[in-house]
Amino acid sequence: MFDEFRVNDLLQPDERLIRETIRSYCDAELLPQVAGWWDAGDLPVRDVMRDFGRMGLLGPTLPEAHGGAGASSSAYGAMMYELERVDSGLRSAASVQGSLVMFPIHEFGSEAQKARWLPGLASGELIGCFGLTEPDGGSDPGAMRTRARRDGNEYVLNGSKMWITNSPVADVAVVWAKDDGGVVRGFLVPTDTPGFSAPAIHRKMSLRASVTGEIVLEDCRVPAQNLLPGSGGLKSPLSCLTSARFGIAWGALGALEAVLQASLDYTTGRSTFGKPIAARQLVQDKLVRMATDHTTGLLLAWRLGQLKDAGQMNFAQVSYAKRNNVRVALQGARLARELHGGNGITTEYPVIRHMLNLETVDTYEGTHDIHTLIVGRHLTGQGALE
């Protein structure tokens, strides 16, 4: 692990063991295959998710009684770091399952719902997806058009969601819809329900080692007991996003390590005019910027984990971390592409893959600008004027 300020030493012994175990798994099982998956624009999701379940990567912070391991937040962050060191699409698959599917079932679901879904999701035998973003909504989830109309002992759902990780292969969708009173509620929708469809999105040039699709609901009927009873209002899905953004703040630094290490290897091994290009001042400037950003971001992520486990973390702190760590990772990937020259545009090297992936990570689960406004409102108490 690239760790100039020995942040790894700040982890508890069990957290370090978890990170080392996942790193070894990633190096042995995922890194040799990921470039091929990305080039093909596909991922063997079922096989990968079962492996993730076997490795304890799905919902690890949940209690053991519900399929988790009771792991700390920093342990979870370290897991996401190692997965994204391989590819953002792999981290996305795990974090969606854990933070956006298992978390709301555990947080807002009934005991029957937890027993029905969480063990299978934790093992990877079942795959879930999270339906919040809509085609015309984007950064404004409050403008949600999807509706859930009560009809006797059922709800009838109509609407559509867009940019949904794993929707074409999912067994269950956590769908957010406004009820008859205009309140946002969560619903568990098995994907074999009549009226449910999930067309895949193709021709992506980012997150290609990830399956992405839509959710289309046409008079889709689910039993009333499929409502997540503890959900109510937009704060419910936003709390799920806070959990997922925490993992992203760690994960993006894994991608930054990958492009930094690739750049160190490349610039020390390639010579021009009789010297390694790493001896050039401008090259060293780029490397130092990347290393400094990685170090400061890692310290920020570690501290965020401490606050989360102490019950002292707030959503603005998560926005600080997601906003900063993803953007510096993206900037680092762009610098790495420059340092690799023409070789930087081929997937024989990892930099262009990470760079393109991070363009999406910088956008989803709150754009850089949205997180700027969240932090700005936190600092000033004022909603920013247009």
Secondary structure as a PSIPRED ss2 file (coil, helix, strand):
# PSIPRED VFORMAT (PSIPRED V4.0)

   1 M C   1.000  0.000  0.000
   2 F C   1.000  0.000  0.000
   3 D C   1.000  0.000  0.000
   4 E C   1.000  0.000  0.000
   5 F C   1.000  0.000  0.000
   6 R C   1.000  0.000  0.000
   7 V H   0.000  1.000  0.000
   8 N H   0.000  1.000  0.000
   9 D H   0.000  1.000  0.000
  10 L H   0.000  1.000  0.000
  11 L C   1.000  0.000  0.000
  12 Q C   1.000  0.000  0.000
  13 P H   0.000  1.000  0.000
  14 D H   0.000  1.000  0.000
  15 E H   0.000  1.000  0.000
  16 R H   0.000  1.000  0.000
  17 L H   0.000  1.000  0.000
  18 I H   0.000  1.000  0.000
  19 R H   0.000  1.000  0.000
  20 E H   0.000  1.000  0.000
  21 T H   0.000  1.000  0.000
  22 I H   0.000  1.000  0.000
  23 R H   0.000  1.000  0.000
  24 S H   0.000  1.000  0.000
  25 Y H   0.000  1.000  0.000
  26 C H   0.000  1.000  0.000
  27 D H   0.000  1.000  0.000
  28 A H   0.000  1.000  0.000
  29 E H   0.000  1.000  0.000
  30 L H   0.000  1.000  0.000
  31 L H   0.000  1.000  0.000
  32 P H   0.000  1.000  0.000
  33 Q H   0.000  1.000  0.000
  34 V H   0.000  1.000  0.000
  35 A H   0.000  1.000  0.000
  36 G H   0.000  1.000  0.000
  37 W H   0.000  1.000  0.000
  38 W H   0.000  1.000  0.000
  39 D H   0.000  1.000  0.000
  40 A H   0.000  1.000  0.000
  41 G C   1.000  0.000  0.000
  42 D C   1.000  0.000  0.000
  43 L C   1.000  0.000  0.000
  44 P C   1.000  0.000  0.000
  45 V H   0.000  1.000  0.000
  46 R H   0.000  1.000  0.000
  47 D H   0.000  1.000  0.000
  48 V H   0.000  1.000  0.000
  49 M H   0.000  1.000  0.000
  50 R H   0.000  1.000  0.000
  51 D H   0.000  1.000  0.000
  52 F H   0.000  1.000  0.000
  53 G H   0.000  1.000  0.000
  54 R H   0.000  1.000  0.000
  55 M C   1.000  0.000  0.000
  56 G C   1.000  0.000  0.000
  57 L C   1.000  0.000  0.000
  58 L C   1.000  0.000  0.000
  59 G C   1.000  0.000  0.000
  60 P C   1.000  0.000  0.000
  61 T C   1.000  0.000  0.000
  62 L C   1.000  0.000  0.000
  63 P C   1.000  0.000  0.000
  64 E H   0.000  1.000  0.000
  65 A H   0.000  1.000  0.000
  66 H H   0.000  1.000  0.000
  67 G C   1.000  0.000  0.000
  68 G C   1.000  0.000  0.000
  69 A C   1.000  0.000  0.000
  70 G C   1.000  0.000  0.000
  71 A C   1.000  0.000  0.000
  72 S C   1.000  0.000  0.000
  73 S H   0.000  1.000  0.000
  74 S H   0.000  1.000  0.000
  75 A H   0.000  1.000  0.000
  76 Y H   0.000  1.000  0.000
  77 G H   0.000  1.000  0.000
  78 A H   0.000  1.000  0.000
  79 M H   0.000  1.000  0.000
  80 M H   0.000  1.000  0.000
  81 Y H   0.000  1.000  0.000
  82 E H   0.000  1.000  0.000
  83 L H   0.000  1.000  0.000
  84 E H   0.000  1.000  0.000
  85 R H   0.000  1.000  0.000
  86 V H   0.000  1.000  0.000
  87 D C   1.000  0.000  0.000
  88 S H   0.000  1.000  0.000
  89 G H   0.000  1.000  0.000
  90 L H   0.000  1.000  0.000
  91 R H   0.000  1.000  0.000
  92 S H   0.000  1.000  0.000
  93 A H   0.000  1.000  0.000
  94 A H   0.000  1.000  0.000
  95 S H   0.000  1.000  0.000
  96 V H   0.000  1.000  0.000
  97 Q H   0.000  1.000  0.000
  98 G H   0.000  1.000  0.000
  99 S H   0.000  1.000  0.000
 100 L H   0.000  1.000  0.000
 101 V H   0.000  1.000  0.000
 102 M H   0.000  1.000  0.000
 103 F H   0.000  1.000  0.000
 104 P H   0.000  1.000  0.000
 105 I H   0.000  1.000  0.000
 106 H H   0.000  1.000  0.000
 107 E H   0.000  1.000  0.000
 108 F H   0.000  1.000  0.000
 109 G C   1.000  0.000  0.000
 110 S C   1.000  0.000  0.000
 111 E H   0.000  1.000  0.000
 112 A H   0.000  1.000  0.000
 113 Q H   0.000  1.000  0.000
 114 K H   0.000  1.000  0.000
 115 A H   0.000  1.000  0.000
 116 R H   0.000  1.000  0.000
 117 W H   0.000  1.000  0.000
 118 L H   0.000  1.000  0.000
 119 P H   0.000  1.000  0.000
 120 G H   0.000  1.000  0.000
 121 L H   0.000  1.000  0.000
 122 A H   0.000  1.000  0.000
 123 S H   0.000  1.000  0.000
 124 G C   1.000  0.000  0.000
 125 E C   1.000  0.000  0.000
 126 L C   1.000  0.000  0.000
 127 I C   1.000  0.000  0.000
 128 G E   0.000  0.000  1.000
 129 C E   0.000  0.000  1.000
 130 F E   0.000  0.000  1.000
 131 G E   0.000  0.000  1.000
 132 L C   1.000  0.000  0.000
 133 T C   1.000  0.000  0.000
 134 E C   1.000  0.000  0.000
 135 P C   1.000  0.000  0.000
 136 D C   1.000  0.000  0.000
 137 G C   1.000  0.000  0.000
 138 G C   1.000  0.000  0.000
 139 S C   1.000  0.000  0.000
 140 D C   1.000  0.000  0.000
 141 P H   0.000  1.000  0.000
 142 G H   0.000  1.000  0.000
 143 A H   0.000  1.000  0.000
 144 M C   1.000  0.000  0.000
 145 R C   1.000  0.000  0.000
 146 T C   1.000  0.000  0.000
 147 R E   0.000  0.000  1.000
 148 A E   0.000  0.000  1.000
 149 R E   0.000  0.000  1.000
 150 R E   0.000  0.000  1.000
 151 D E   0.000  0.000  1.000
 152 G C   1.000  0.000  0.000
 153 N C   1.000  0.000  0.000
 154 E E   0.000  0.000  1.000
 155 Y E   0.000  0.000  1.000
 156 V E   0.000  0.000  1.000
 157 L E   0.000  0.000  1.000
 158 N E   0.000  0.000  1.000
 159 G E   0.000  0.000  1.000
 160 S E   0.000  0.000  1.000
 161 K E   0.000  0.000  1.000
 162 M E   0.000  0.000  1.000
 163 W E   0.000  0.000  1.000
 164 I E   0.000  0.000  1.000
 165 T E   0.000  0.000  1.000
 166 N C   1.000  0.000  0.000
 167 S H   0.000  1.000  0.000
 168 P H   0.000  1.000  0.000
 169 V H   0.000  1.000  0.000
 170 A C   1.000  0.000  0.000
 171 D C   1.000  0.000  0.000
 172 V E   0.000  0.000  1.000
 173 A E   0.000  0.000  1.000
 174 V E   0.000  0.000  1.000
 175 V E   0.000  0.000  1.000
 176 W E   0.000  0.000  1.000
 177 A E   0.000  0.000  1.000
 178 K E   0.000  0.000  1.000
 179 D C   1.000  0.000  0.000
 180 D C   1.000  0.000  0.000
 181 G C   1.000  0.000  0.000
 182 G C   1.000  0.000  0.000
 183 V C   1.000  0.000  0.000
 184 V E   0.000  0.000  1.000
 185 R E   0.000  0.000  1.000
 186 G E   0.000  0.000  1.000
 187 F E   0.000  0.000  1.000
 188 L E   0.000  0.000  1.000
 189 V E   0.000  0.000  1.000
 190 P E   0.000  0.000  1.000
 191 T C   1.000  0.000  0.000
 192 D C   1.000  0.000  0.000
 193 T C   1.000  0.000  0.000
 194 P C   1.000  0.000  0.000
 195 G C   1.000  0.000  0.000
 196 F E   0.000  0.000  1.000
 197 S E   0.000  0.000  1.000
 198 A C   1.000  0.000  0.000
 199 P C   1.000  0.000  0.000
 200 A E   0.000  0.000  1.000
 201 I C   1.000  0.000  0.000
 202 H C   1.000  0.000  0.000
 203 R C   1.000  0.000  0.000
 204 K C   1.000  0.000  0.000
 205 M C   1.000  0.000  0.000
 206 S C   1.000  0.000  0.000
 207 L C   1.000  0.000  0.000
 208 R C   1.000  0.000  0.000
 209 A C   1.000  0.000  0.000
 210 S C   1.000  0.000  0.000
 211 V C   1.000  0.000  0.000
 212 T E   0.000  0.000  1.000
 213 G E   0.000  0.000  1.000
 214 E E   0.000  0.000  1.000
 215 I E   0.000  0.000  1.000
 216 V E   0.000  0.000  1.000
 217 L E   0.000  0.000  1.000
 218 E E   0.000  0.000  1.000
 219 D E   0.000  0.000  1.000
 220 C E   0.000  0.000  1.000
 221 R E   0.000  0.000  1.000
 222 V E   0.000  0.000  1.000
 223 P E   0.000  0.000  1.000
 224 A H   0.000  1.000  0.000
 225 Q H   0.000  1.000  0.000
 226 N H   0.000  1.000  0.000
 227 L E   0.000  0.000  1.000
 228 L C   1.000  0.000  0.000
 229 P C   1.000  0.000  0.000
 230 G C   1.000  0.000  0.000
 231 S C   1.000  0.000  0.000
 232 G C   1.000  0.000  0.000
 233 G C   1.000  0.000  0.000
 234 L C   1.000  0.000  0.000
 235 K H   0.000  1.000  0.000
 236 S H   0.000  1.000  0.000
 237 P H   0.000  1.000  0.000
 238 L H   0.000  1.000  0.000
 239 S H   0.000  1.000  0.000
 240 C H   0.000  1.000  0.000
 241 L H   0.000  1.000  0.000
 242 T H   0.000  1.000  0.000
 243 S H   0.000  1.000  0.000
 244 A H   0.000  1.000  0.000
 245 R H   0.000  1.000  0.000
 246 F H   0.000  1.000  0.000
 247 G H   0.000  1.000  0.000
 248 I H   0.000  1.000  0.000
 249 A H   0.000  1.000  0.000
 250 W H   0.000  1.000  0.000
 251 G H   0.000  1.000  0.000
 252 A H   0.000  1.000  0.000
 253 L H   0.000  1.000  0.000
 254 G H   0.000  1.000  0.000
 255 A H   0.000  1.000  0.000
 256 L H   0.000  1.000  0.000
 257 E H   0.000  1.000  0.000
 258 A H   0.000  1.000  0.000
 259 V H   0.000  1.000  0.000
 260 L H   0.000  1.000  0.000
 261 Q H   0.000  1.000  0.000
 262 A H   0.000  1.000  0.000
 263 S H   0.000  1.000  0.000
 264 L H   0.000  1.000  0.000
 265 D H   0.000  1.000  0.000
 266 Y H   0.000  1.000  0.000
 267 T H   0.000  1.000  0.000
 268 T H   0.000  1.000  0.000
 269 G H   0.000  1.000  0.000
 270 R C   1.000  0.000  0.000
 271 S E   0.000  0.000  1.000
 272 T E   0.000  0.000  1.000
 273 F C   1.000  0.000  0.000
 274 G C   1.000  0.000  0.000
 275 K E   0.000  0.000  1.000
 276 P E   0.000  0.000  1.000
 277 I H   0.000  1.000  0.000
 278 A H   0.000  1.000  0.000
 279 A H   0.000  1.000  0.000
 280 R C   1.000  0.000  0.000
 281 Q H   0.000  1.000  0.000
 282 L H   0.000  1.000  0.000
 283 V H   0.000  1.000  0.000
 284 Q H   0.000  1.000  0.000
 285 D H   0.000  1.000  0.000
 286 K H   0.000  1.000  0.000
 287 L H   0.000  1.000  0.000
 288 V H   0.000  1.000  0.000
 289 R H   0.000  1.000  0.000
 290 M H   0.000  1.000  0.000
 291 A H   0.000  1.000  0.000
 292 T H   0.000  1.000  0.000
 293 D H   0.000  1.000  0.000
 294 H H   0.000  1.000  0.000
 295 T H   0.000  1.000  0.000
 296 T H   0.000  1.000  0.000
 297 G H   0.000  1.000  0.000
 298 L H   0.000  1.000  0.000
 299 L H   0.000  1.000  0.000
 300 L H   0.000  1.000  0.000
 301 A H   0.000  1.000  0.000
 302 W H   0.000  1.000  0.000
 303 R H   0.000  1.000  0.000
 304 L H   0.000  1.000  0.000
 305 G H   0.000  1.000  0.000
 306 Q H   0.000  1.000  0.000
 307 L H   0.000  1.000  0.000
 308 K H   0.000  1.000  0.000
 309 D H   0.000  1.000  0.000
 310 A C   1.000  0.000  0.000
 311 G C   1.000  0.000  0.000
 312 Q C   1.000  0.000  0.000
 313 M C   1.000  0.000  0.000
 314 N C   1.000  0.000  0.000
 315 F H   0.000  1.000  0.000
 316 A H   0.000  1.000  0.000
 317 Q H   0.000  1.000  0.000
 318 V H   0.000  1.000  0.000
 319 S H   0.000  1.000  0.000
 320 Y H   0.000  1.000  0.000
 321 A H   0.000  1.000  0.000
 322 K H   0.000  1.000  0.000
 323 R H   0.000  1.000  0.000
 324 N H   0.000  1.000  0.000
 325 N H   0.000  1.000  0.000
 326 V H   0.000  1.000  0.000
 327 R H   0.000  1.000  0.000
 328 V H   0.000  1.000  0.000
 329 A H   0.000  1.000  0.000
 330 L H   0.000  1.000  0.000
 331 Q H   0.000  1.000  0.000
 332 G H   0.000  1.000  0.000
 333 A H   0.000  1.000  0.000
 334 R H   0.000  1.000  0.000
 335 L H   0.000  1.000  0.000
 336 A H   0.000  1.000  0.000
 337 R H   0.000  1.000  0.000
 338 E H   0.000  1.000  0.000
 339 L H   0.000  1.000  0.000
 340 H C   1.000  0.000  0.000
 341 G H   0.000  1.000  0.000
 342 G H   0.000  1.000  0.000
 343 N H   0.000  1.000  0.000
 344 G H   0.000  1.000  0.000
 345 I H   0.000  1.000  0.000
 346 T C   1.000  0.000  0.000
 347 T C   1.000  0.000  0.000
 348 E C   1.000  0.000  0.000
 349 Y C   1.000  0.000  0.000
 350 P C   1.000  0.000  0.000
 351 V H   0.000  1.000  0.000
 352 I H   0.000  1.000  0.000
 353 R H   0.000  1.000  0.000
 354 H H   0.000  1.000  0.000
 355 M H   0.000  1.000  0.000
 356 L H   0.000  1.000  0.000
 357 N H   0.000  1.000  0.000
 358 L H   0.000  1.000  0.000
 359 E H   0.000  1.000  0.000
 360 T H   0.000  1.000  0.000
 361 V H   0.000  1.000  0.000
 362 D C   1.000  0.000  0.000
 363 T C   1.000  0.000  0.000
 364 Y C   1.000  0.000  0.000
 365 E C   1.000  0.000  0.000
 366 G C   1.000  0.000  0.000
 367 T C   1.000  0.000  0.000
 368 H H   0.000  1.000  0.000
 369 D H   0.000  1.000  0.000
 370 I H   0.000  1.000  0.000
 371 H H   0.000  1.000  0.000
 372 T H   0.000  1.000  0.000
 373 L H   0.000  1.000  0.000
 374 I H   0.000  1.000  0.000
 375 V H   0.000  1.000  0.000
 376 G H   0.000  1.000  0.000
 377 R H   0.000  1.000  0.000
 378 H H   0.000  1.000  0.000
 379 L H   0.000  1.000  0.000
 380 T H   0.000  1.000  0.000
 381 G C   1.000  0.000  0.000
 382 Q C   1.000  0.000  0.000
 383 G C   1.000  0.000  0.000
 384 A C   1.000  0.000  0.000
 385 L C   1.000  0.000  0.000
 386 E C   1.000  0.000  0.000
